[in-house]
Amino acid sequence: MSDAAPILQSTITCPTCGHSAVETMPTNACQFFYDCTGCGVLLRPKQGHCCVFCSYGSVPCPPMQADGSGAACC
């Protein structure tokens, strides 16, 4: 495990319209859904990913940052 503080800001990019938005990630839960503010599509994690930040974000969620194997994730 890493002792570094997690990065809490991630830029989510919509695969449908390409719109990007900087969002704050929750530290105590995975975010399974995200409404794109560009086109309104509801994003869900890709198969095998724990949350929308791990699928579409510039930075993976805090649990994945702490343990890159995914074991600590939701």
C-alpha positions as a printed NumPy array, in Angstrom:
array([[  0.   ,   0.   ,   0.   ],
       [  1.055,   3.539,  -0.693],
       [  1.425,   6.131,   2.07 ],
       [  0.824,   9.01 ,  -0.368],
       [ -2.422,  10.946,  -0.103],
       [ -4.858,   9.976,  -2.853],
       [ -5.587,  12.323,  -5.731],
       [ -9.258,  13.259,  -5.427],
       [ -9.788,  15.172,  -8.689],
       [-10.246,  13.32 , -11.979],
       [-11.255,  14.503, -15.429],
       [-14.024,  12.303, -16.82 ],
       [-14.232,  12.225, -20.62 ],
       [-17.45 ,  10.997, -22.222],
       [-16.826,   8.336, -24.87 ],
       [-20.006,   9.378, -26.694],
       [-19.508,  13.126, -27.174],
       [-15.953,  13.775, -25.932],
       [-17.06 ,  16.291, -23.28 ],
       [-14.68 ,  16.49 , -20.306],
       [-15.406,  17.617, -16.766],
       [-13.26 ,  17.739, -13.635],
       [-15.   ,  15.902, -10.793],
       [-14.17 ,  15.123,  -7.174],
       [-14.063,  11.407,  -6.441],
       [-15.63 ,   9.973,  -3.299],
       [-13.12 ,   8.417,  -0.911],
       [-15.509,   5.994,   0.778],
       [-17.471,   4.52 ,  -2.146],
       [-17.256,   3.721,  -5.841],
       [-19.291,   5.799,  -8.265],
       [-21.138,   3.436, -10.579],
       [-23.055,   6.033, -12.638],
       [-22.231,   9.436, -14.08 ],
       [-24.467,  11.712, -16.156],
       [-22.462,  13.412, -18.897],
       [-23.037,  17.158, -18.667],
       [-22.332,  17.454, -22.4  ],
       [-24.794,  15.015, -23.982],
       [-26.709,  13.565, -21.016],
       [-25.688,   9.943, -21.578],
       [-25.488,   7.813, -18.421],
       [-21.982,   6.387, -18.099],
       [-21.406,   3.074, -16.349],
       [-18.104,   1.315, -15.609],
       [-16.603,  -0.78 , -18.376],
       [-16.635,  -4.526, -17.767],
       [-13.982,  -5.404, -15.207],
       [-13.738,  -1.86 , -13.82 ],
       [-15.053,  -0.881, -10.405],
       [-16.317,   2.637, -11.185],
       [-16.712,   5.356, -13.828],
       [-13.467,   7.037, -12.717],
       [-11.471,   3.879, -13.462],
       [-13.188,   3.597, -16.865],
       [-13.364,   7.205, -18.082],
       [-11.309,   9.301, -15.658],
       [ -7.813,  10.694, -15.958],
       [ -7.062,   9.325, -12.462],
       [ -8.338,   6.008, -11.025],
       [-10.483,   6.02 ,  -7.884],
       [ -8.779,   6.38 ,  -4.457],
       [ -9.033,   2.643,  -3.549],
       [ -7.318,   1.723,  -6.838],
       [ -4.649,   4.355,  -6.23 ],
       [ -3.931,   2.788,  -2.839],
       [ -3.789,  -0.761,  -4.229],
       [ -3.32 ,  -0.99 ,  -7.982],
       [ -4.331,  -4.664,  -7.965],
       [ -7.98 ,  -3.765,  -7.388],
       [ -8.198,  -5.885,  -4.245],
       [ -8.976,  -2.838,  -2.108],
       [-11.648,  -1.533,  -4.457],
       [-15.37 ,  -1.746,  -3.926]])
